[in-house]
Amino acid sequence: MKKEYAKFKTTHKVRPDDIDMFNHVHNSIYLDYVLAARYEQMELFYGMSMEKFMEMGYGWVVQSVQINYKRPLGLGDKFIVETGIESINKKGCRVIFEIKNLKNNKLNTDGWFDFIMIDLKTGRGVAVSEEMINLYSI
């Protein structure tokens, strides 16, 4: 039986320093939006903040990313970043995401991140424990 994982939403607003020379959010900033949302969601919804992970000697690093741009965000736009774990494997997880503009509820971008859990002392990948998997499950 496939485990199910919760999805969570975080609201943000486009800032002036997010805008590029084409007068919309620079492509790299969307990655920052997702990472900022995950950081907040780890603490608020999972009860396992990044600081707690680090105190335990662990961290999450990005292995790969897929991002699909649909339409741009502009200065002052308010938007929702929805993220959730799609799957967890022995050493990491895949987090899917969508970013939608609140003014029209249209999808701006979506995609996924593959994260690997590492031991902060060695920098090497480590196994994700059953306890951690349960924290992220519905």
Secondary structure, DSSP 8 states (H G I E B T S, - for coil): ----B-EEEEEEE--GGGB-TTSSB-HHHHHHHHHHHHHHHHHHTTS--HHHHHHTTEEEEEEEEEEEE-S---TT-EEEEEEEEEEE-SSEEEEEEEEEETTT--EEEEEEEEEEEEETTT--B----HHHHHHHB-
